[in-house]
Amino acid sequence: MIRRFSIPRRRGLVPLVRGPLAALVFSLGCAAAQRGEGLDPNAVPPAMRADYELFADRCTRCHSISRPLSARVRDRVHWVNYVERMRRQPGAMITAEEGERIVGFLVWYHDEARDGGAR
Ligand code: HEC
């Protein structure tokens, strides 16, 4: 007779949720929790508003605005890379000049606007 073992299904999953994957899952969860949020344009300084609007238009075609807004990215180089990567997505249609303005907004937002400099 063949004995059926009950397969300890959960056991194998634990190592999967460690390390970078856990960080990714966590950040995606945070993004999802903040879905549907944008910024109050009045909270954006007038000098930055046009760039914010450009960002809000271009960067919400494929995912929610909370994706870039909630990203834990603070340095410019990192944002330049991200925006370049997004510009290369099929159908993104974001020009290099627009990309630069968007980077400017994102750096400002993550550096100054968000959480008042608490790091
Ligand atoms: C043409 C579609 C498209 C556009 C436009 C777009 N993105 Fe994305 N974005 C994606 C895809 C695809 C992913 C990664 C796959 C996913 O959705 O999980 C992504 C993921 C991201 C992430 C998370 C990256 C990660 O590794 O988890 C950030 C931040 C982001 N985008 C920022 C932006 C910004 C800023 C803009 C505007 C400059 C932008 N996106 C415009 C398609 C796009």
Boltz pocket constraint, residues with backbone or C-beta under 6 A from the ligand:
constraints:
  - pocket:
      binder: B
      contacts: [[A, 55], [A, 58], [A, 59], [A, 60], [A, 61], [A, 62], [A, 63], [A, 67], [A, 68], [A, 71], [A, 82], [A, 83], [A, 86], [A, 87], [A, 89], [A, 90], [A, 91], [A, 92], [A, 93], [A, 94], [A, 102]]
      max_distance: 6.0
